[in-house]
Amino acid sequence: MIPSKRLRDLAEFFGSPMLLYSLLPVLVVVSVIGTLIPQGETAAAYAERFGGWSRLLLGLRLDDLYHSSGFSVLLALLGLNIASCTWNRRAACARRQDVLLTHVSILLILTGGLVTAVKGERGDLPLTVGQTRDWIESGTRVVGLPFTVRLNKFTVERYGSAGNHLSIACPEEGWAETLEVQPGQSVRLRSADVTVKVLGYYPDFVITHEGPATRSQAPNNPALRLELRDKQGTQKQWVFARFEGFHATAESRYSFSYRLEEPRIKQFVSELEILEGGVSKARAFVSVNAPLRWKGWTLYQAGYDEGNPDYSNLLASWDPGVPWIYIGSFLLCLGLAWTFMKGAATK
Amino acid sequence: MNLNIFNLSFAAYGAALAVFGFAYLAARPRRQRTAWWILAAAWLLQTVFLAMRWHESGHVPLSNQFESLAGMSWGLAALAGLFRRRENEAWLGPAAAALCLLLLGICVLLDRSIAPLVPALQSNWLLFHVAVIMMGYAALALSFLASVVYLAAYGTKAGHESAQAVDRFNERAMALGYLLLTGGIVLGAVWANEAWGSYWSWDPKETWSLITWLVYTAALHLRRTHRWEGRRMAWLSVAGFAFVLFTYFGVNYLLKSLHSYAGAR
């Protein structure tokens, strides 16, 4: 079938290099703007940051620029440009398969992005230990999962153990010293004839009817019970990481500062169970970089809560655009490598 | 971490640059060969340093800005050596040595301690993604160097045979850098899909990588289809490298990014 003249003119316009060289700088400028304006924040946050300009900014959808219709039009025009250019120069492309491959691969990637945007589902899957869930919130919609997820266990692994950094000062004698202490340990200070013993560590200190206790093992309100021995005798002392003023006692010659340094996180791991119709189908560990794939869905370890050691935030994603992206990306690298090798061989 | 080998390598790059300078100023071009040997020794020392750091830390030394920058200078010296085999440009050795020295000089200002990896970086993709990107940046740095040489030495003598050789070098280095940059972005997307559940999040680092890619796409497209060469191509390469620098340094320091661990601690 021979395309009509109007169609040919349209293809010529949309496939013109001029359109490409107009689109590329526009895409660059718009993309730069998107990195300078924080994306996806609340209207109040924009009002606070940009004042009166925030209304214009929100009106132009600059708060979610990369998902705005304007940006989609730019990407669509780029796709149209590449497709039309490839069609208009099909005879040349038949001779330069590397160029054809490169053009087609970019079209595949753009198609993948479109498929992800239209068909993809993605949302948080927050769970506490023992809890089950079979739905996510994808944007503003509730999407059901074809299975139920139960969190059996959640572990935050750290590099080493927490460090209790204790600073003791004696203004009368004019000395101060910082040391790292462990529960049960006695340390003699270098600056003075004073021995400090840590009688107890309370990560989440609370006063109960039975006396001081810890609510949990999470470091919500870390406290140390100390025993200080000097020439004048022995004294006992509480020190709190979050309430420095509580340390001082009228009779004490010393002042204290206590800081709990949590070691860096090594990994956070959710032990999940997949249920279908109430029947257990699989058990798996999910951690960062090690997601679980089940029935087209992928479950990722996304976050945790410092204050609640039983809470794990997972992310569930169903993205039919991924194969398009992967195939397109592979072909793009192949096409560019082919072009590079050809160039190296002919020069 | 014992940094003696790093310092030795730094000094050897400096020595190579000094010998290149001597060869030029004393008009003894044969001394260039000696300088290339010293440059090779500097690169070998750097290889030993990176291998030792890898062994000591237990992970590939590409997890922070010090390590990636050291990796980039390593790649730059390696690529300069490979390009020399094909096109023996007199400016290549001193320019590469000077840039390696500058990059390692910046490394000295950064935190050089070894820290355990955060969960997101505990993946073999760290090696593939960052190494390919850094090699890409190294090739684009060579293209930038060729452009600076072109603009400084041949800005008004475009038809000169040696000017054409520098121009061709610029194109080849840019094409290689573009290929590696593309591969690095693709590998990053695959990794992001494994770690964050999305191959593209429009994170500032990703977006600036795409912006850089678009700039080089335009440059190479203009070269191949509209025969842009000489000064115009050199200026495009300089502009493209400015985008590389912002993507690598600027984003880490000026923008909030998921790639924050790539910045200096």
Interface residues (C-beta under 8 A of the other chain):
Chain A: P17 L20 Y21 L24 P25 L27 V28 S31 V32 G34 T35 L36 P38 Q39 Y66 G113 R122 Y159 R264 I265 K266 Q267 F268 S287 V288 N289 P291 T298 Y300 Q301 A302 L315 S317 D319 V322 I325 Y326 S329 F330 L332 C333 L336 A337 T339 F340 G343 A344 K347
Chain B: A115 P116 V118 P119 A120 Q122 S123 W125 R168 E171 R172 A175 L176 Y178 L179 T182 G183 V186 A189 V190 N193 E194 A195 W196 G197 S198 Y199 W200 W202 P204 T207 W208 L210 I211 L214 V215 T217 A218 H221 L222 T225 H226 V251 L255 K256
